[in-house]
Amino acid sequence: MLPEIWKHDSPYFRPEGDTRGEAVLPIGMPMRQQYDFSSSRKNPYAAKLKKPVTIRLDEESISYFKSMSEETGIPYQSLINLYLKECAASGKRLNLSWK
C-alpha cells in the first residue's frame, strides 16, 4: 500500500489545479509557490571552505591531539587545524638548528 503522498488523488501529489497527475518533485510533493529564490545570493563562506590534504604526522603528534580531543570534545583534526591557523595568524616561526 502506498503512503498518502504517493497516491494520485492526494493533494501532495500534484500542485493545486494540475490535473495531469504527475509528480513535480521526485518525492511526490510540489514546490510551494511562495518560495522565491530570485533575490538569493551565493554562500559568502564558500571561499572559506576547507581543502582536503594528505599529510604525514608522527604517532606522538597524533596521540597528543587525540588526547586533547578527548578532553575538549573537539575532533582532533579540527584541533590540528586550529593550532596551525593560530601559528599562521601570529607569524610563529619554527626554531630549527642543525648540529
Secondary structure, DSSP 4 states (H G I P E B T S, - for coil): ---GGGSTTSTTTS-TT--S---SSTTS-PPPTT---TT----TTGGG----------HHHHHHHHHHHHHH-S-HHHHHHHHHHHHHHHT--------
